[in-house]
């Protein structure tokens, strides 16, 4: 993955900080290598998964140096593209409800980090699942 100079700088800073926080020497070395690769502007294929993991953890638990830049980088990774597709599908399903009268809204917990959001209108029943991987349409009934 190629990085623009501004992306390279931000990813390198985050990866270096991330590496310093890791107690495991092997993991620390992997993220130090990620920081070095980012500085050069190219993330090799074998460091894409660690990049994704680091970015997800930084977004969930940290204060990223530059969220917008890191989100742009994440969107180009396989997991980032997958989340984008899921989000696009959810937005399309929500758009299909435009002009409908909402009859019922409810959230159902499906575990510690998963919920189902049900939206019922006079014509359609839409179920969305939210979990740590993003949002997904699980059911769209009616028409």
Phi and psi in degrees as GROMACS dihedral restraints (atoms count N, CA, C in turn):
[ dihedral_restraints ]
;  ai    aj    ak    al  type     phi  dphi    fc
    3     4     5     6     1   -90.2    20    10
    4     5     6     7     1   141.8    20    10
    6     7     8     9     1  -117.1    20    10
    7     8     9    10     1   142.1    20    10
    9    10    11    12     1   -70.8    20    10
   10    11    12    13     1   158.9    20    10
   12    13    14    15     1   -53.7    20    10
   13    14    15    16     1   -42.7    20    10
   15    16    17    18     1   -66.5    20    10
   16    17    18    19     1   -39.0    20    10
   18    19    20    21     1   -64.9    20    10
   19    20    21    22     1   -43.7    20    10
   21    22    23    24     1   -57.8    20    10
   22    23    24    25     1   -44.1    20    10
   24    25    26    27     1   -63.3    20    10
   25    26    27    28     1   -46.6    20    10
   27    28    29    30     1   -68.0    20    10
   28    29    30    31     1   -45.2    20    10
   30    31    32    33     1   -63.9    20    10
   31    32    33    34     1   -41.0    20    10
   33    34    35    36     1   -61.4    20    10
   34    35    36    37     1   -43.6    20    10
   36    37    38    39     1   -61.5    20    10
   37    38    39    40     1   -46.5    20    10
   39    40    41    42     1   -65.2    20    10
   40    41    42    43     1   -44.2    20    10
   42    43    44    45     1   -64.6    20    10
   43    44    45    46     1   -39.9    20    10
   45    46    47    48     1   -63.9    20    10
   46    47    48    49     1   -44.3    20    10
   48    49    50    51     1   -65.1    20    10
   49    50    51    52     1   -40.5    20    10
   51    52    53    54     1   -62.1    20    10
   52    53    54    55     1   -45.3    20    10
   54    55    56    57     1   -60.1    20    10
   55    56    57    58     1   -42.9    20    10
   57    58    59    60     1   -62.1    20    10
   58    59    60    61     1   -27.0    20    10
   60    61    62    63     1   -84.6    20    10
   61    62    63    64     1    -6.9    20    10
   63    64    65    66     1   -91.0    20    10
   64    65    66    67     1   128.1    20    10
   66    67    68    69     1   -78.7    20    10
   67    68    69    70     1   -27.5    20    10
   69    70    71    72     1   -76.9    20    10
   70    71    72    73     1   120.3    20    10
   72    73    74    75     1   -59.4    20    10
   73    74    75    76     1   -39.4    20    10
   75    76    77    78     1   -65.5    20    10
   76    77    78    79     1   -44.4    20    10
   78    79    80    81     1   -65.0    20    10
   79    80    81    82     1   -42.4    20    10
   81    82    83    84     1   -58.1    20    10
   82    83    84    85     1   -44.1    20    10
   84    85    86    87     1   -63.2    20    10
   85    86    87    88     1   -38.1    20    10
   87    88    89    90     1   -61.9    20    10
   88    89    90    91     1   -42.9    20    10
   90    91    92    93     1   -78.3    20    10
   91    92    93    94     1   -25.9    20    10
   93    94    95    96     1   -66.6    20    10
   94    95    96    97     1   -39.6    20    10
   96    97    98    99     1   -64.6    20    10
   97    98    99   100     1   -38.8    20    10
   99   100   101   102     1   -61.6    20    10
  100   101   102   103     1   -43.4    20    10
  102   103   104   105     1   -61.2    20    10
  103   104   105   106     1   -42.9    20    10
  105   106   107   108     1   -64.9    20    10
  106   107   108   109     1   -43.0    20    10
  108   109   110   111     1   -63.8    20    10
  109   110   111   112     1   -43.4    20    10
  111   112   113   114     1   -60.4    20    10
  112   113   114   115     1   -42.1    20    10
  114   115   116   117     1   -58.1    20    10
  115   116   117   118     1   -33.0    20    10
  117   118   119   120     1   -80.4    20    10
  118   119   120   121     1   -12.0    20    10
  120   121   122   123     1    91.9    20    10
  121   122   123   124     1     4.8    20    10
  123   124   125   126     1  -137.0    20    10
  124   125   126   127     1   123.6    20    10
  126   127   128   129     1   -99.4    20    10
  127   128   129   130     1   117.7    20    10
  129   130   131   132     1   -69.4    20    10
  130   131   132   133     1   158.7    20    10
  132   133   134   135     1   -53.6    20    10
  133   134   135   136     1   -40.4    20    10
  135   136   137   138     1   -71.1    20    10
  136   137   138   139     1    -8.8    20    10
  138   139   140   141     1  -107.5    20    10
  139   140   141   142     1     4.4    20    10
  141   142   143   144     1   -66.6    20    10
  142   143   144   145     1   -47.0    20    10
  144   145   146   147     1   -61.1    20    10
  145   146   147   148     1   -45.9    20    10
  147   148   149   150     1   -61.0    20    10
  148   149   150   151     1   -36.5    20    10
  150   151   152   153     1   -60.6    20    10
  151   152   153   154     1   -47.1    20    10
  153   154   155   156     1   -59.6    20    10
  154   155   156   157     1   -46.7    20    10
  156   157   158   159     1   -60.4    20    10
  157   158   159   160     1   -46.5    20    10
  159   160   161   162     1   -60.5    20    10
  160   161   162   163     1   -47.5    20    10
  162   163   164   165     1   -63.2    20    10
  163   164   165   166     1   -41.7    20    10
  165   166   167   168     1   -60.9    20    10
  166   167   168   169     1   -44.0    20    10
  168   169   170   171     1   -67.1    20    10
  169   170   171   172     1   -40.1    20    10
  171   172   173   174     1   -63.7    20    10
  172   173   174   175     1   -42.3    20    10
  174   175   176   177     1   -66.0    20    10
  175   176   177   178     1   -38.6    20    10
  177   178   179   180     1   -79.2    20    10
  178   179   180   181     1   -34.8    20    10
  180   181   182   183     1  -124.6    20    10
  181   182   183   184     1   -13.5    20    10
  183   184   185   186     1  -116.2    20    10
  184   185   186   187     1  -171.0    20    10
  186   187   188   189     1  -119.4    20    10
  187   188   189   190     1    94.7    20    10
  189   190   191   192     1   -60.6    20    10
  190   191   192   193     1   147.8    20    10
  192   193   194   195     1   -56.9    20    10
  193   194   195   196     1   -46.1    20    10
  195   196   197   198     1  -147.2    20    10
  196   197   198   199     1    92.5    20    10
  198   199   200   201     1   -55.7    20    10
  199   200   201   202     1   -44.5    20    10
  201   202   203   204     1   -61.6    20    10
  202   203   204   205     1   -43.0    20    10
  204   205   206   207     1   -65.9    20    10
  205   206   207   208     1   -45.4    20    10
  207   208   209   210     1   -66.1    20    10
  208   209   210   211     1   -35.2    20    10
  210   211   212   213     1   -65.3    20    10
  211   212   213   214     1   -37.7    20    10
  213   214   215   216     1   -63.5    20    10
  214   215   216   217     1   -41.8    20    10
  216   217   218   219     1   -65.7    20    10
  217   218   219   220     1   -46.8    20    10
  219   220   221   222     1   -59.9    20    10
  220   221   222   223     1   -37.6    20    10
  222   223   224   225     1   -62.4    20    10
  223   224   225   226     1   -19.4    20    10
  225   226   227   228     1   -93.9    20    10
  226   227   228   229     1    -2.9    20    10
  228   229   230   231     1   -87.0    20    10
  229   230   231   232     1   162.4    20    10
  231   232   233   234     1   -57.3    20    10
  232   233   234   235     1   -46.0    20    10
  234   235   236   237     1   -66.3    20    10
  235   236   237   238     1   -37.3    20    10
  237   238   239   240     1   -64.7    20    10
  238   239   240   241     1   -42.8    20    10
  240   241   242   243     1   -62.8    20    10
  241   242   243   244     1   -39.4    20    10
  243   244   245   246     1   -61.8    20    10
  244   245   246   247     1   -43.5    20    10
  246   247   248   249     1   -65.6    20    10
  247   248   249   250     1   -38.1    20    10
  249   250   251   252     1   -61.7    20    10
  250   251   252   253     1   -43.9    20    10
  252   253   254   255     1   -62.4    20    10
  253   254   255   256     1   -44.6    20    10
  255   256   257   258     1   -60.5    20    10
  256   257   258   259     1   -42.4    20    10
  258   259   260   261     1   -65.4    20    10
  259   260   261   262     1   -40.9    20    10
  261   262   263   264     1   -62.2    20    10
  262   263   264   265     1   -41.3    20    10
  264   265   266   267     1   -65.7    20    10
  265   266   267   268     1   -40.8    20    10
  267   268   269   270     1   -62.7    20    10
  268   269   270   271     1   -45.3    20    10
  270   271   272   273     1   -63.2    20    10
  271   272   273   274     1   -38.4    20    10
  273   274   275   276     1   -64.5    20    10
  274   275   276   277     1   -42.2    20    10
  276   277   278   279     1   -64.5    20    10
  277   278   279   280     1   -40.8    20    10
  279   280   281   282     1   -64.8    20    10
  280   281   282   283     1   -38.0    20    10
  282   283   284   285     1   -62.2    20    10
  283   284   285   286     1   -30.8    20    10
  285   286   287   288     1   -66.1    20    10
  286   287   288   289     1   -14.9    20    10
  288   289   290   291     1   -90.2    20    10
  289   290   291   292     1    -5.6    20    10
  291   292   293   294     1   -54.6    20    10
  292   293   294   295     1   129.3    20    10
  294   295   296   297     1    87.4    20    10
  295   296   297   298     1    -8.3    20    10
  297   298   299   300     1   -81.6    20    10
  298   299   300   301     1   156.2    20    10
  300   301   302   303     1   -93.8    20    10
  301   302   303   304     1   125.3    20    10
  303   304   305   306     1   -75.9    20    10
  304   305   306   307     1   129.1    20    10
  306   307   308   309     1  -100.1    20    10
  307   308   309   310     1   -40.0    20    10
  309   310   311   312     1  -153.8    20    10
  310   311   312   313     1   144.4    20    10
  312   313   314   315     1  -129.9    20    10
  313   314   315   316     1   134.6    20    10
  315   316   317   318     1  -155.1    20    10
  316   317   318   319     1   149.2    20    10
  318   319   320   321     1  -116.2    20    10
  319   320   321   322     1   133.0    20    10
  321   322   323   324     1  -122.3    20    10
  322   323   324   325     1   125.3    20    10
  324   325   326   327     1   -74.1    20    10
  325   326   327   328     1   137.8    20    10
  327   328   329   330     1  -118.0    20    10
  328   329   330   331     1    14.1    20    10
  330   331   332   333     1   148.8    20    10
  331   332   333   334     1  -177.6    20    10
  333   334   335   336     1   -63.9    20    10
  334   335   336   337     1   -28.7    20    10
  336   337   338   339     1  -134.0    20    10
  337   338   339   340     1    35.6    20    10
  339   340   341   342     1  -145.7    20    10
  340   341   342   343     1   132.5    20    10
  342   343   344   345     1  -135.6    20    10
  343   344   345   346     1   150.9    20    10
  345   346   347   348     1  -110.9    20    10
  346   347   348   349     1   130.3    20    10
  348   349   350   351     1  -109.2    20    10
  349   350   351   352     1   119.8    20    10
  351   352   353   354     1  -108.6    20    10
  352   353   354   355     1   130.8    20    10
  354   355   356   357     1  -121.7    20    10
  355   356   357   358     1   120.4    20    10
  357   358   359   360     1  -116.5    20    10
  358   359   360   361     1   132.2    20    10
  360   361   362   363     1  -115.7    20    10
  361   362   363   364     1  -175.4    20    10
  363   364   365   366     1   -68.3    20    10
  364   365   366   367     1   -15.1    20    10
  366   367   368   369     1  -125.4    20    10
  367   368   369   370     1   -18.8    20    10
  369   370   371   372     1  -138.8    20    10
  370   371   372   373     1   148.2    20    10
  372   373   374   375     1  -124.5    20    10
  373   374   375   376     1   119.4    20    10
  375   376   377   378     1  -117.6    20    10
  376   377   378   379     1   130.6    20    10
  378   379   380   381     1  -117.8    20    10
  379   380   381   382     1   128.8    20    10
  381   382   383   384     1  -116.9    20    10
  382   383   384   385     1   139.3    20    10
  384   385   386   387     1  -110.7    20    10
  385   386   387   388     1   132.3    20    10
  387   388   389   390     1  -117.5    20    10
  388   389   390   391     1   126.0    20    10
  390   391   392   393     1  -144.7    20    10
  391   392   393   394     1  -172.9    20    10
  393   394   395   396     1   -67.3    20    10
  394   395   396   397     1    -9.5    20    10
  396   397   398   399     1   -96.6    20    10
  397   398   399   400     1    -2.3    20    10
  399   400   401   402     1   121.4    20    10
  400   401   402   403     1  -156.5    20    10
  402   403   404   405     1  -111.7    20    10
  403   404   405   406     1   142.9    20    10
  405   406   407   408     1  -144.0    20    10
  406   407   408   409     1   144.2    20    10
  408   409   410   411     1   -79.8    20    10
  409   410   411   412     1   124.0    20    10
  411   412   413   414     1  -105.5    20    10
  412   413   414   415     1   -21.2    20    10
  414   415   416   417     1  -161.8    20    10
  415   416   417   418     1   137.5    20    10
  417   418   419   420     1  -139.7    20    10
  418   419   420   421     1   108.4    20    10
  420   421   422   423     1  -117.7    20    10
  421   422   423   424     1   144.9    20    10
  423   424   425   426     1   101.2    20    10
  424   425   426   427     1  -165.3    20    10
